[in-house]
Amino acid sequence: MIENFSEEIEDNDIDEIEAIGDEAQLYEHFRVVADKGQALVRVDKYLFDRIVNASRNRIQKAAEAGFVMVNGKPVKCSYKVKPLDVITVMMDRPRYENEVVPEDIPLNIVYEDKYLMVVNKPAGLVVHPGHGNYHGTLVNALAWHLKDDPDYDANDPRVGLVHRIDKDTSGLLVIAKTPDAKTHLGLQFFNKTTKRKYRALVWGIVEENEGTVVGNIARNPRDRMQMAVFEDPEIGKHAVTHYRVLERLGYVTLVECVLETGRTHQIRVHMKHIARAV
C-alpha cells in the first residue's frame, strides 16, 4: 500500500541527494507498507517496481547513503522486504507539497538582468519552503519580486535557485530566470567552472596559515541528522576543503574556505574534524 503521495519521486531527485540542504534534517519523499503476503525480495528491487521514473542504480545509491529506511532504520539495498514492513525514502530537502506563494520580503539584489539574478542572502533566512518553514523564505521573496515576469513561474523547477546555502549562512545566491539560464548555470556549477569562496569564524587558533582538509562526508550513523567525516574510503562522498587564515582574533580565527566539492554542510563538518568548529 502506497500512502497518500500525489507527487512521485523522480530519478534525478534520488541522484541529487546529499547535494546541498538548508537543514540538517531528513524529509520523507516516499512511503509504502508491504502487503501481509509479501514474499521476501531485495528492497532495491521492491522500490524500483513502485517508484515512477527512478532507476535501480539510483535507488541503490540512496540506500548506500542511508536514505532508504525500513521501520525507521536505514538499510542496505540487499535488505529483504518482509510482510508489513514500512519502507520510506528520505532526502535532505523537503518535497514541494505546497504552492509557492509570493510574499513581499525585502531582497538585497546585487545583480539582475533578463536571464539571472544574484541575491545576497542574510543569515537566518531559509532558502526554500519546507517542513516548518512554508512561508517567509527566499523562494517566496523571489516569487514576489518576479510576479510580473511572464517567463518566471516560482513553482516551475526549470527556473529558480541554481544552488543553495544553509539557513544560518549569509552569501550570494544565483537565481535563473529562464530554463536555458538554469541549464547553463547548472552545468557551470557541475563542471566547477564557477568559483565560490566562504568566510567562517572558527573556535580556537588555527596555527597554519593555510591548509587542506580531505575526508569523505556521510550521515553520522549515531545521529542521522548530523554529517561526519569517515576515514573508510568506501563510506560517504569524497570532499576537499582548502582554507587560509585571514585573521587570528584571540580565541577564534577568521578563515577563508574554497571548496573543491559541494557536500552537505562541508565547511562545518571539515572544520569540526580538525577541532576548529564554526
C-alpha positions in Angstrom: 0.0 0.0 0.0 1.4 3.4 -1.0 0.3 6.1 1.3 -1.1 9.4 0.2 1.7 10.7 -2.0 0.5 12.6 -5.0 4.0 13.7 -6.1 6.1 10.8 -7.4 9.7 10.8 -6.6 11.9 11.5 -9.7 15.1 9.7 -10.7 17.1 13.0 -10.7 15.8 13.7 -7.2 17.4 10.5 -5.9 20.6 11.2 -7.9 21.0 14.6 -6.1 20.6 13.5 -2.5 23.3 14.9 -0.2 23.8 17.8 -2.6 23.1 20.9 -0.5 20.5 21.4 2.1 19.3 24.1 4.4 18.6 22.0 7.4 20.4 19.0 9.0 17.2 17.2 8.7 15.6 14.4 6.6 12.4 14.7 4.7 10.1 11.9 3.7 9.6 11.6 0.0 8.1 8.2 -0.4 6.4 5.7 1.9 5.0 2.2 1.2 3.7 -0.6 3.5 4.4 -4.1 2.3 1.4 -6.4 2.0 0.7 -9.2 4.5 1.5 -11.8 1.9 4.7 -10.1 0.7 7.4 -12.6 -0.4 11.0 -11.9 0.5 12.6 -9.5 -2.0 15.5 -7.1 -2.1 14.5 -3.6 -1.1 16.1 -2.0 -4.1 14.1 -4.2 -6.5 10.9 -3.7 -4.4 11.2 0.1 -4.7 12.2 0.0 -8.3 8.9 -1.7 -9.1 7.0 1.0 -7.3 8.7 4.4 -7.7 8.0 6.1 -11.0 11.0 7.2 -13.1 13.6 6.0 -10.7 16.4 3.7 -11.8 17.5 0.8 -9.7 21.0 2.2 -9.7 19.8 5.5 -8.2 17.8 3.6 -5.5 20.9 1.6 -4.6 22.9 4.9 -4.2 20.1 6.2 -2.0 20.4 3.1 0.2 24.2 3.3 0.4 23.8 6.9 1.6 21.4 5.8 4.3 18.3 7.4 2.8 16.3 4.1 2.4 14.7 3.1 5.7 12.7 0.2 6.9 10.6 0.6 10.1 12.6 3.8 10.8 16.1 2.4 10.4 18.4 2.8 7.4 19.0 -0.4 5.4 21.3 -1.6 2.7 20.0 -2.4 -0.8 20.4 -6.1 0.0 17.8 -6.0 2.8 14.9 -8.4 2.1 11.5 -6.8 2.5 9.2 -8.7 4.8 5.4 -8.6 5.2 4.1 -5.3 6.8 7.5 -3.6 6.6 7.2 0.2 6.4 9.6 1.4 3.8 10.5 5.1 3.4 12.8 7.0 1.1 14.2 10.1 2.8 16.1 13.1 1.4 17.9 16.1 2.7 15.5 18.6 1.3 11.7 18.9 1.5 9.2 17.7 -1.0 7.4 20.6 -2.8 3.9 19.8 -1.4 2.6 23.3 -1.4 2.4 26.0 -4.0 5.0 28.8 -3.6 3.1 31.9 -2.6 4.6 35.3 -3.4 5.5 37.3 -0.3 6.7 40.9 -0.1 10.0 40.2 1.6 13.0 42.6 1.0 15.7 41.3 -1.2 19.3 42.5 -1.4 19.8 42.2 -5.2 23.5 42.5 -6.2 22.9 41.9 -9.9 20.0 41.3 -12.3 19.4 41.0 -16.0 16.7 39.3 -18.0 18.3 35.9 -17.6 19.5 35.7 -14.0 19.7 37.4 -10.6 22.4 37.4 -7.8 21.0 37.9 -4.4 22.8 38.5 -1.1 21.0 36.2 1.4 21.2 37.3 5.0 21.9 34.7 7.8 18.7 33.4 9.3 16.7 33.4 6.1 15.5 30.0 5.0 16.2 29.5 1.3 13.2 27.4 0.2 9.9 26.2 1.8 10.0 23.0 3.8 8.9 21.3 6.9 8.1 24.0 9.5 9.1 26.8 7.0 6.3 27.0 4.4 6.4 30.8 4.3 8.9 33.6 4.7 11.6 32.1 2.6 13.9 33.4 -0.1 11.9 31.5 -2.7 8.7 33.3 -1.5 10.5 36.6 -1.8 11.7 35.8 -5.3 8.1 34.8 -6.4 7.0 38.3 -5.3 9.9 40.1 -7.0 9.3 38.3 -10.3 5.5 38.1 -10.1 5.1 40.3 -13.2 7.7 38.4 -15.2 5.6 36.2 -17.6 8.6 33.8 -18.1 9.1 33.1 -14.4 6.9 30.6 -12.5 8.1 30.1 -8.9 6.5 26.6 -9.0 8.4 25.5 -12.1 11.6 23.6 -11.2 13.2 24.6 -14.5 13.8 28.1 -13.2 14.8 29.5 -9.8 17.7 28.6 -7.5 20.8 27.2 -9.1 22.4 26.3 -5.7 21.6 26.8 -2.0 23.3 27.7 1.2 22.4 26.9 4.8 19.8 29.0 6.7 22.4 30.4 9.1 24.9 31.2 6.3 24.9 34.6 4.5 26.2 34.9 1.0 25.4 35.3 -2.7 22.9 33.0 -4.5 22.4 32.7 -8.2 18.8 32.5 -9.5 18.0 31.6 -13.1 15.0 33.4 -14.6 14.7 31.2 -17.6 15.0 27.4 -18.2 18.0 27.9 -20.5 19.8 30.0 -17.9 19.3 27.4 -15.3 20.6 24.6 -17.5 23.7 26.5 -18.5 24.4 27.8 -14.9 23.8 24.4 -13.5 26.4 22.9 -15.9 28.9 25.6 -14.8 28.4 24.6 -11.1 28.6 20.9 -12.1 31.8 21.3 -14.1 33.3 23.5 -11.3 34.0 26.4 -13.7 32.4 28.7 -11.1 34.5 30.0 -8.2 33.0 30.2 -4.7 34.7 31.4 -1.5 33.4 31.3 2.0 34.4 33.1 5.2 34.0 31.4 8.5 34.7 32.2 12.1 36.0 29.1 13.9 36.8 28.4 17.5 40.5 28.3 18.5 43.6 29.5 16.9 44.4 27.9 13.5 48.2 27.6 13.6 48.9 27.0 10.0 48.4 30.0 7.6 46.7 27.7 5.1 45.8 24.0 4.7 43.6 21.4 3.1 41.1 19.1 4.7 40.3 15.9 2.8 37.8 13.4 4.2 34.7 11.6 3.0 31.4 13.0 4.3 28.3 11.0 5.1 25.4 10.8 7.6 26.6 10.1 11.1 25.3 6.6 12.0 24.9 7.7 15.6 22.8 10.7 14.6 21.2 10.7 11.1 20.6 14.4 11.4 24.3 15.1 11.6 27.1 14.8 9.0 30.5 13.4 9.8 33.9 12.6 8.3 34.8 9.0 7.6 38.3 7.5 7.1 36.9 4.5 5.2 37.0 5.4 1.5 34.0 3.2 0.9 31.8 5.3 3.1 30.4 8.7 2.1 31.4 11.1 -0.6 34.8 12.5 -1.3 35.2 16.0 0.0 38.0 18.6 -0.2 38.2 21.9 1.6 41.1 24.4 1.2 41.4 27.1 3.9 43.6 30.1 4.7 43.8 32.3 7.7 42.6 35.8 7.3 42.9 37.0 10.9 43.6 35.5 14.3 41.3 37.1 17.0 42.1 35.9 20.5 40.1 32.7 20.9 38.8 32.5 17.4 40.2 32.6 13.8 38.7 34.1 10.7 39.4 31.8 7.7 38.5 31.8 4.0 37.4 28.4 2.6 37.4 27.3 -1.0 35.6 24.0 -1.8 36.6 21.5 -4.4 33.4 19.7 -3.7 29.9 20.7 -2.5 28.8 18.3 0.2 26.1 19.0 2.8 27.5 21.3 5.5 31.0 20.6 4.2 32.8 23.5 5.8 31.2 22.9 9.2 32.0 19.2 9.1 35.6 19.6 7.9 36.4 22.4 10.4 34.9 20.4 13.2 37.0 17.4 12.0 40.2 19.4 12.7 38.9 20.6 16.0 38.0 24.1 14.8 34.3 24.2 14.8 32.4 27.0 13.2 
